[in-house]
Amino acid sequence: MTKPIKWGLMAAVAGTLLVLIIVWGVQRYQDRLEREIYAPERLQLGLMAVQAGERSLQAVDLVAATLREQEQRRIRQLLARDLSLTPHPDPDQAVALLTPGAVSLVATEEGLLAALTRRLVALPEEDWQRTIIAADHWEVAVGDSCLTLRNGGTTDVDWRWTSISRCETD
């Protein structure tokens, strides 16, 4: 093999490798954008559409177990607060008796979705402000409520709504 041919082949191989590395880098960058920016943004826009009444909340939008637990805890707290304001002789006993029936409203998927939809609709119609933007979670403030969106997948894109709470103010 002559030297010019050898150099030509080496240049072609090097060029091919360079093109493959560039394509791989671009693909990796696009995957990262999808995982860390576009997917959580789509979820946020979907929740905003639920708030506006433009679409219904879907089970795939959220982590049901954690939100169900949060809702049950909130229902218990509201029930205890309301009963403490009444002249009931034993509000703690009343809370213990009434809690199973009250939390059963969010025990089913349909009940949980309906309760969370009501919570979203009740949020003030303000701008949704992203207060934390990280690779694996976003926190979005709406009024005095904060919604946490998390990516549950390690390599896949699996963004879901995981909690709603009062925003902590400094």
Protein Blocks (a to p, Z undefined) as FASTA:
>chain_A
ZZklmmmmmmmmmmmmmmmmmmmmmmmmmmmmmmmmmmmmmmmmmmmmmmnopaccdfkl
pcfklmmmmmmmmmmmmmmmmmmmpccfblmlmmmmmmmmmmmmmmpmklmmmmmmmmmm
mpccdddddfbdcfkbccddehjbccddddfbfkbccdddfbdcddddZZ
